Amino acid sequence: MSIYVQKYGGTSVGSPERIHAVAERVARFRAAGHDVVVVVSAMSGETNRLTELAEQVGGAARPREMDMLLSSGEQVTIALLAMALADRGWSARSFLGSQVSITTDSNHTKARIEHIDTDALRDCLANGVIPVVAGFQGVDPSGEITTLGRGGSDTTAVALAAALTVDECQIYTDVDGVYTTDPRVVANARRLRSVTFEEMLELASLGSKVLHPRSVEFAGKYNVALRVLSSFEDGEGTLITTEESTMERPVVSGIAFTRDEAKLTLVGVPDVPGVASRILGPVGKDGIEIDMIVQNVGADGTTDFTFTVKKADFKRAEEILSQVCETLKAKRVIADSDIAKVSVVGVGMRSHAGVATAMFDALAAENINIQVISTSEIKISVVVAERYLELAVRSIHDAFGLTEEPISED
């Protein structure tokens, strides 16, 4: 008998009607002869509601209490889904993270999973009981409730799938798979039948919202086959698997983008050893994550140093850079928050030349100026003015023919 882990996100269990629909889907799967472990998130909007309550009483800065509060959202969902399954004649049992048990480190609000005891889950499956597990949470060695941070429910599902050695981990969400790009920007974007772990990790890290990078990284590390499906309609979804198990890959699999970028440039920096550390060190010490970095050396012996940060960190980074500017006796700071990042991703880029040229030609044809370029083995990212973002995505999408099904080579 096959074993599957199915995870349902907040929108999938956002109302009693949706919970009944999930129960019906799980029941059909179980009736087909498969063992199923179900992982659920809190109902849509519940985590935000709890966070707002914490802010109103001044508790948002207390990590332990935030974990105690936020973990209650999943407790509601697992109980309701277990009831809905029982209403259909299926034996089901709800589990908190501590009851499984999912052991984590003690880093409240962003804990990492260290061990999963699968005995209770295996006992349920052996006795025909459907386990319904709370995602996003665990317990540290001293018995304190912890939460896993962003993407925590997906990570819980993948971790359980790895621990149980299941056939497939199915992530049910409000979209029917991974697309070549966001269909809201490119109407004829195509759903991908499959994508590699490496490609999905890049897409997720670069702005695709279908899966959190943390869960994809976990799946790749433990070779857990992932499938993204819609909880609102039937379909085959998108399989995320190893590169070796796929057919000949297209050159470019998808385009990711994000508006959450801001650019800072320190102009006229003395070109001496260690200057990059003196610029970025103070920014990093303030907890600000730096993304793309470009350094251009001028003929006058100075350099212009450019980097990007998230927009939420933009003002603080600008303040720090202004102080660095005075210390280094640089000329000035140029700040720009009206930018966006567009990236093309594909493992086929390893064996095909000319991808960058095709991307740049597509942007040039639309008179879109490239401000920053960053590359890796399977990715090319560019920064453009935010007002040109959607035009840039559409032009690149067309340039690589991503609306067409790739031809498989047997």
C-alpha positions in Angstrom: 0.0 0.0 0.0 1.3 3.4 -1.0 1.8 6.1 1.7 1.3 9.8 0.9 1.7 13.0 2.9 -0.9 15.6 1.9 -0.6 19.2 3.1 -3.4 21.7 2.8 -2.8 25.4 3.2 -4.8 28.1 4.8 -7.1 28.9 1.9 -7.8 25.2 1.4 -9.2 25.0 5.0 -10.4 28.6 5.2 -14.0 27.8 6.1 -16.2 24.8 7.3 -17.2 24.3 3.7 -13.6 24.1 2.5 -12.7 21.7 5.4 -15.5 19.5 4.2 -14.1 19.6 0.7 -10.7 18.6 2.0 -12.2 15.8 4.0 -13.9 14.6 0.9 -10.7 14.6 -1.1 -8.8 12.8 1.6 -11.6 10.2 1.9 -11.5 9.5 -1.8 -7.8 9.1 -1.7 -8.1 6.7 1.3 -10.9 4.8 -0.4 -8.6 4.2 -3.4 -6.4 2.1 -1.1 -3.7 4.7 -0.2 -2.5 5.5 3.3 -2.5 9.2 4.0 -1.0 11.5 6.6 -2.5 14.9 6.4 -0.8 18.2 7.4 -2.8 21.4 7.7 -2.1 25.1 8.3 -4.3 27.4 10.3 -7.4 28.7 8.6 -6.6 31.6 6.2 -6.3 34.8 8.0 -6.0 33.2 11.4 -2.3 33.7 11.9 -2.6 37.4 10.9 -5.5 37.8 13.3 -3.5 36.3 16.2 -0.5 38.4 15.4 -2.6 41.6 15.5 -4.0 40.6 18.8 -0.4 40.2 20.1 0.5 43.6 18.8 -2.5 45.2 20.6 -1.3 43.9 24.0 2.4 44.5 23.3 3.3 40.9 23.1 4.8 40.7 19.6 8.3 41.0 20.9 8.0 38.0 23.2 9.0 35.0 21.0 8.1 32.3 23.5 4.6 33.7 24.0 4.2 34.3 20.3 4.8 30.6 19.7 2.3 29.6 22.3 -0.3 32.0 20.6 0.3 31.2 17.0 0.5 27.4 17.4 -3.2 27.5 18.5 -4.3 28.3 14.9 -3.4 24.8 13.6 -5.0 23.1 16.7 -8.4 24.4 15.5 -7.9 23.1 12.0 -6.7 19.6 12.8 -9.6 19.0 15.2 -12.2 20.2 12.6 -10.7 18.1 9.8 -10.6 15.0 12.0 -14.2 15.6 12.8 -15.1 16.0 9.2 -13.4 12.8 8.3 -15.2 11.0 11.1 -18.4 12.3 9.7 -17.7 10.5 6.5 -17.0 7.2 8.3 -13.2 7.4 8.4 -11.3 7.0 11.6 -9.1 10.0 12.1 -6.9 11.4 14.9 -5.5 14.9 15.3 -2.0 15.5 16.4 -0.2 18.6 17.6 3.5 18.9 16.8 4.4 18.0 20.4 2.2 14.8 20.2 3.9 13.4 17.1 6.6 14.4 18.3 8.3 16.9 16.1 11.5 17.9 18.0 13.1 21.2 17.1 15.8 23.4 18.4 14.9 26.2 20.9 14.9 29.1 18.5 11.4 30.5 19.1 9.4 31.7 16.0 11.9 30.2 13.6 12.8 26.8 14.9 14.4 24.1 12.8 13.4 20.5 12.9 15.9 18.1 14.5 14.0 14.8 14.8 10.6 13.2 14.2 9.3 10.2 16.1 7.1 8.4 13.6 5.9 5.7 16.0 2.5 7.3 16.7 1.8 7.9 13.0 2.8 4.4 12.0 0.5 3.0 14.6 -2.4 5.0 13.2 -1.7 3.9 9.7 -1.4 0.3 10.8 -4.8 0.5 12.4 -6.5 2.3 9.5 -6.6 5.7 11.3 -5.9 8.9 9.3 -3.4 11.1 11.2 -4.1 14.8 10.9 -1.0 16.7 12.0 -0.6 20.4 12.8 1.9 22.0 10.5 4.2 24.9 11.4 4.9 23.7 15.0 7.0 21.4 17.1 8.5 21.1 20.6 12.0 21.7 21.8 14.0 19.3 24.1 12.7 21.0 27.2 9.1 20.7 26.2 8.5 24.3 25.0 6.2 24.8 22.0 8.0 26.2 19.0 7.0 27.4 15.6 8.9 27.0 12.4 8.5 30.4 10.8 7.6 31.2 7.2 6.8 28.1 5.1 6.6 26.1 8.3 3.6 23.9 7.3 5.2 23.0 4.0 8.4 22.2 5.9 6.4 20.0 8.3 4.9 18.0 5.5 8.2 17.5 3.7 9.9 16.5 7.0 7.2 13.9 7.8 7.4 12.6 4.2 11.2 12.1 4.6 10.8 10.5 8.1 8.1 8.1 6.8 9.8 7.4 3.5 6.5 8.1 1.6 5.9 7.7 -2.1 5.0 11.4 -2.6 4.5 14.6 -0.6 1.5 16.5 -2.1 1.2 20.2 -1.4 -2.4 21.3 -2.0 -2.8 25.0 -2.5 -4.9 27.6 -4.3 -3.1 27.1 -7.6 -3.0 24.0 -9.8 0.8 23.8 -10.1 4.0 25.7 -10.9 3.8 27.9 -14.0 6.4 29.3 -16.3 5.6 32.6 -14.7 2.8 34.3 -12.8 -0.4 33.9 -14.9 -1.7 37.3 -13.5 1.2 38.9 -15.5 1.4 36.6 -18.5 -2.1 35.3 -19.3 -0.8 32.4 -21.4 1.7 31.2 -18.9 2.0 27.4 -19.0 1.7 25.0 -16.1 4.9 22.9 -15.9 4.5 19.1 -15.7 7.7 18.8 -13.8 10.6 21.0 -12.5 13.8 20.0 -10.7 14.5 20.7 -7.1 17.3 23.0 -8.1 15.0 25.0 -10.5 12.2 25.2 -7.9 14.6 26.4 -5.2 15.8 29.2 -7.5 12.2 30.1 -8.5 11.0 30.1 -4.9 14.0 32.2 -3.7 13.6 34.7 -6.6 9.9 35.5 -6.0 7.7 32.6 -7.0 5.1 32.2 -4.1 4.0 28.6 -4.8 6.4 27.0 -2.4 8.7 28.3 0.3 12.4 27.8 -0.4 13.0 26.1 2.9 10.6 23.3 2.1 12.1 22.8 -1.4 15.6 22.7 0.1 14.5 20.1 2.6 12.8 18.0 -0.1 15.9 18.1 -2.2 18.2 17.1 0.7 16.2 14.1 1.5 15.0 13.3 -2.1 11.3 13.6 -1.3 9.2 13.8 -4.5 7.0 16.9 -4.2 3.8 17.5 -6.2 2.0 20.9 -6.2 -1.8 20.5 -6.7 -4.9 22.6 -6.4 -7.3 21.8 -3.6 -10.1 23.4 -5.6 -9.9 21.3 -8.7 -8.6 18.0 -9.9 -5.4 17.8 -12.0 -1.9 16.3 -12.1 -0.2 19.4 -10.8 3.5 19.9 -11.1 6.0 17.2 -10.0 9.2 18.5 -8.3 11.9 15.9 -8.6 15.6 15.2 -9.4 17.1 16.3 -12.6 18.2 12.8 -13.5 14.7 11.5 -13.5 13.4 14.0 -16.0 13.5 14.0 -19.8 15.6 16.5 -21.7 15.2 19.8 -20.0 14.1 23.0 -21.8 16.8 25.8 -21.7 14.6 28.0 -19.6 11.9 26.5 -17.3 10.5 29.6 -15.8 10.6 33.3 -15.0 10.5 34.6 -11.4 10.2 38.3 -10.4 9.9 40.4 -7.3 9.0 44.0 -6.6 10.5 43.7 -3.1 13.9 45.2 -4.1 15.6 48.5 -3.5 19.0 49.6 -4.8 21.8 51.6 -3.1 25.0 52.8 -4.7 28.0 54.3 -3.0 29.7 56.5 -5.6 33.4 57.4 -5.6 34.7 54.9 -3.1 38.5 54.6 -2.8 39.5 51.4 -4.6 41.6 49.8 -1.9 41.6 46.2 -0.4 38.9 45.5 2.1 36.6 48.3 1.0 33.7 45.9 0.2 33.8 44.6 3.8 33.9 48.1 5.2 30.8 48.9 3.2 28.7 45.8 3.7 29.9 44.9 7.2 27.8 47.6 9.0 24.8 46.8 6.8 25.0 43.1 7.7 25.6 43.7 11.4 22.2 45.5 11.4 20.5 42.3 10.3 19.9 43.5 6.7 20.1 40.9 4.0 22.0 41.9 0.9 21.0 40.4 -2.5 22.8 41.5 -5.7 26.2 43.2 -5.6 28.0 45.0 -8.4 31.3 46.9 -8.2 32.6 49.1 -11.0 36.2 50.5 -11.0 36.6 53.9 -12.6 39.7 55.4 -14.3 40.2 57.8 -11.5 41.1 55.1 -9.0 37.7 55.1 -7.3 34.9 52.5 -7.5 31.1 52.7 -7.5 29.6 50.0 -5.2 26.0 48.9 -5.8 23.9 46.4 -3.9 20.2 45.6 -3.4 18.1 45.0 -0.2 14.5 44.3 0.6 12.3 47.4 0.5 11.5 47.0 4.2 15.2 47.5 4.9 15.7 50.3 2.4 15.6 53.4 4.7 17.7 51.8 7.4 20.3 50.6 4.8 20.4 54.1 3.3 21.1 55.6 6.8 23.9 53.2 7.4 25.4 53.8 4.0 25.3 57.5 4.5 27.5 57.0 7.6 29.8 54.8 5.7 30.0 57.4 3.0 31.4 59.9 5.4 33.8 57.4 7.0 35.3 56.4 3.6 35.2 59.9 2.2 33.2 58.7 -0.8 31.3 61.1 -3.0 27.7 60.4 -2.4 24.9 57.8 -1.9 22.3 57.1 -4.6 19.2 55.4 -3.4 16.4 53.9 -5.6 13.4 52.0 -4.3 11.5 52.0 -7.7 13.1 48.9 -9.0 12.3 45.2 -9.6 14.2 42.0 -10.2 13.4 39.6 -13.1 15.1 36.2 -13.3 15.2 33.4 -15.8 15.8 29.9 -14.4 16.6 26.6 -16.1 19.0 23.6 -15.7 19.2 23.5 -19.5 21.3 26.7 -19.3 24.2 24.5 -18.3 24.5 23.0 -21.7 23.2 25.9 -23.9 24.9 29.1 -24.8 23.3 32.4 -25.7 20.6 32.6 -22.9 21.9 35.9 -21.6 22.0 37.3 -25.1 18.4 36.3 -25.8 17.2 37.8 -22.5 19.1 41.0 -23.1 17.9 41.3 -26.7 14.2 40.9 -25.6 14.6 43.7 -23.1 16.5 45.9 -25.6 13.6 45.5 -28.1 11.3 47.0 -25.5 13.8 49.8 -24.6 14.1 48.5 -21.1 17.4 49.4 -19.4 19.2 46.8 -17.3 20.6 48.3 -14.1 22.3 45.3 -12.5 23.0 41.8 -13.7 23.7 38.7 -11.6 24.2 35.1 -12.8 24.7 31.6 -11.6 24.9 28.2 -13.4 21.1 28.0 -13.9 19.9 31.5 -13.3 20.3 35.0 -14.8 18.8 38.0 -12.8 18.5 41.6 -13.9 17.3 44.7 -12.1 15.0 47.0 -14.1 12.8 50.0 -13.3 9.7 48.8 -11.5 7.4 50.4 -14.0 8.8 48.1 -16.7 8.5 44.9 -14.7 5.4 43.3 -16.4 6.6 44.3 -19.8 10.0 42.8 -19.1 8.4 39.5 -17.9 6.1 39.3 -21.0 8.9 40.0 -23.5 11.3 37.5 -21.9 8.5 34.9 -21.7 7.8 35.3 -25.4 11.5 35.3 -26.3 12.0 31.8 -24.9 8.7 30.4 -26.2 7.5 29.4 -22.8 3.9 29.1 -23.8 4.8 26.1 -26.0 5.2 22.6 -24.6 8.8 21.5 -24.9 9.6 18.5 -27.2 10.6 15.5 -25.3 13.6 13.6 -26.6 13.3 9.8 -26.1 
